[in-house]
């Protein structure tokens, strides 16, 4: 028996970012990207998590197939992203992320998670694993929710 098709998908991509090399300015730029994406994603009923490590970005995007496709096309057209590559695009049965757009830049406060994921060598080779990006995004979301006193998500 064939599995029932769903229109709910997730897409994981990575790209090179054309942002400032100054850490504080780059943090402001990522904040602006996040705020803009949050507005667009709320309208499109998209949930996502954006990771930033040095000049690389990776993101998990979840939602209805058409909305994810439209969102990804906006990313492709955004001149702040270069060398955009899809790591994974697949159907999912449920969402795993709770925010329309959350971002995390590698910093001393989350370095243990980024170090464990060890994405930088994969980014530099152009071969990041979707599973590593996904696991890091989930770990950072879980840590953030824990700090807010939320220990379980009912999604």
Backbone torsions as a table, in degrees:
resi	resn	phi	psi	omega
1	UNK	NA	134.0	-178.9
2	UNK	-78.5	145.0	176.5
3	UNK	-69.6	144.5	179.2
4	UNK	-68.9	131.2	178.0
5	UNK	-73.3	146.6	177.4
6	UNK	-124.7	155.2	176.3
7	UNK	-95.4	1.2	177.4
8	UNK	-85.6	125.1	-177.6
9	UNK	-133.8	163.4	166.1
10	UNK	-128.7	147.5	179.7
11	UNK	-125.7	133.7	175.5
12	UNK	-121.1	125.9	179.5
13	UNK	-134.5	166.7	169.2
14	UNK	-138.4	158.7	-179.7
15	UNK	-154.8	169.0	169.9
16	UNK	-93.4	138.9	-179.5
17	UNK	-99.0	137.4	174.4
18	UNK	-99.4	75.0	-179.3
19	UNK	-124.7	172.4	179.8
20	UNK	-61.3	147.3	175.7
21	UNK	-81.3	-16.7	176.7
22	UNK	-72.5	125.2	-173.7
23	UNK	-58.1	-44.9	-177.9
24	UNK	-68.7	-41.7	178.8
25	UNK	-65.3	-42.7	179.3
26	UNK	-61.1	-40.6	178.2
27	UNK	-60.3	-41.1	176.7
28	UNK	-64.3	-40.6	179.0
29	UNK	-64.9	-42.5	177.8
30	UNK	-64.6	-39.2	176.0
31	UNK	-59.6	-40.9	178.4
32	UNK	-66.7	-42.5	176.5
33	UNK	-58.9	-45.0	-178.4
34	UNK	-62.9	-45.8	179.8
35	UNK	-62.2	-43.3	-180.0
36	UNK	-65.4	-45.3	-179.6
37	UNK	-64.6	-36.8	-178.9
38	UNK	-59.7	-44.6	179.4
39	UNK	-63.1	-47.6	-179.9
40	UNK	-63.9	-43.4	-176.6
41	UNK	-67.7	-37.5	177.7
42	UNK	-61.2	-41.7	179.1
43	UNK	-64.4	-37.0	-177.6
44	UNK	-91.7	1.1	-177.9
45	UNK	56.5	51.5	178.6
46	UNK	-108.1	141.3	168.8
47	UNK	-116.3	146.8	-176.9
48	UNK	-160.2	163.1	175.2
49	UNK	-139.8	123.6	-177.6
50	UNK	-106.7	128.6	176.5
51	UNK	-109.4	139.7	177.1
52	UNK	-130.6	124.1	175.6
53	UNK	-133.2	113.9	-174.7
54	UNK	52.1	-116.3	-177.2
55	UNK	-100.1	15.7	-178.7
56	UNK	-114.2	148.9	173.9
57	UNK	-128.7	148.5	171.7
58	UNK	-141.1	146.1	-176.7
59	UNK	-147.2	142.2	169.9
60	UNK	-103.8	126.3	179.5
61	UNK	-121.7	130.4	-179.9
62	UNK	-124.4	145.5	175.5
63	UNK	160.9	-170.0	176.6
64	UNK	-66.1	146.0	-174.8
65	UNK	-48.1	-49.8	-177.3
66	UNK	-64.7	-42.3	-179.7
67	UNK	-65.5	-40.8	178.5
68	UNK	-64.8	-42.4	178.7
69	UNK	-60.9	-45.9	179.3
70	UNK	-64.3	-41.0	178.6
71	UNK	-63.2	-44.5	180.0
72	UNK	-64.7	-37.2	176.9
73	UNK	-62.3	-36.6	175.8
74	UNK	-64.5	-39.4	178.7
75	UNK	-64.0	-44.3	179.0
76	UNK	-59.8	-34.2	-178.9
77	UNK	-82.2	-12.1	-177.2
78	UNK	-78.5	119.4	-176.6
79	UNK	-71.6	-3.5	174.2
80	UNK	-79.7	-15.4	177.9
81	UNK	-106.0	130.8	174.7
82	UNK	-125.9	155.1	175.7
83	UNK	52.5	47.3	-178.7
84	UNK	-71.7	129.2	179.7
85	UNK	-134.5	135.2	176.1
86	UNK	-81.4	130.2	174.9
87	UNK	-93.6	-36.6	-177.7
88	UNK	-158.9	140.7	174.0
89	UNK	-142.1	113.2	-177.9
90	UNK	-151.8	161.9	176.0
91	UNK	-73.3	146.0	176.4
92	UNK	-130.8	158.5	-179.7
93	UNK	-92.2	-24.1	178.8
94	UNK	-154.4	159.6	177.1
95	UNK	-76.1	149.9	176.5
96	UNK	-115.7	-13.9	-178.2
97	UNK	-110.0	147.7	-171.1
98	UNK	-106.1	-18.3	-176.2
99	UNK	-105.1	150.8	177.9
100	UNK	-64.3	-33.6	171.6
101	UNK	-163.4	117.8	175.4
102	UNK	-121.4	145.4	179.1
103	UNK	-131.4	156.2	177.8
104	UNK	-144.9	123.3	176.4
105	UNK	-100.4	136.1	179.1
106	UNK	-57.6	129.5	-178.0
107	UNK	-151.8	171.7	178.4
108	UNK	-57.5	-29.1	-177.5
109	UNK	-74.3	-23.9	180.0
110	UNK	-121.9	11.3	-175.0
111	UNK	-58.2	-34.1	-178.8
112	UNK	-61.2	-38.2	179.2
113	UNK	-70.8	-44.8	179.0
114	UNK	-64.3	-40.3	179.4
115	UNK	-62.5	-42.4	179.5
116	UNK	-63.0	-40.5	-179.9
117	UNK	-69.1	-31.6	177.4
118	UNK	51.4	49.2	-177.4
119	UNK	-76.9	-29.9	-172.3
120	UNK	-54.6	-48.3	177.9
121	UNK	-60.4	-35.3	178.2
122	UNK	-68.3	-41.1	176.4
123	UNK	-59.7	-46.9	-176.6
124	UNK	-63.1	-33.7	177.2
125	UNK	-82.3	-14.4	-176.9
126	UNK	79.8	24.9	-175.9
127	UNK	-133.7	47.1	179.6
128	UNK	-68.2	142.0	178.6
129	UNK	-82.8	132.4	177.5
130	UNK	-58.2	-38.2	-178.4
131	UNK	-64.1	-35.2	178.8
132	UNK	-70.6	-41.7	177.9
133	UNK	-63.5	-45.4	-179.2
134	UNK	-62.6	-47.8	-178.3
135	UNK	-63.3	-41.8	178.6
136	UNK	-64.0	-43.7	179.3
137	UNK	-60.1	-44.9	178.8
138	UNK	-64.5	-41.8	179.9
139	UNK	-62.3	-42.9	-179.9
140	UNK	-69.2	-37.5	176.1
141	UNK	-64.1	-44.5	179.9
142	UNK	-60.7	-43.6	179.1
143	UNK	-63.3	-42.9	179.5
144	UNK	-62.8	-43.5	179.8
145	UNK	-66.4	-38.4	178.7
146	UNK	-61.1	-40.8	178.1
147	UNK	-63.6	-24.8	178.4
148	UNK	-90.8	2.6	178.8
149	UNK	83.7	15.6	178.6
150	UNK	-103.4	116.4	-175.9
151	UNK	-106.8	-2.7	179.5
152	UNK	-152.4	137.6	178.8
153	UNK	-107.1	133.7	175.4
154	UNK	-108.1	85.0	-178.2
155	UNK	-106.5	NA	NA
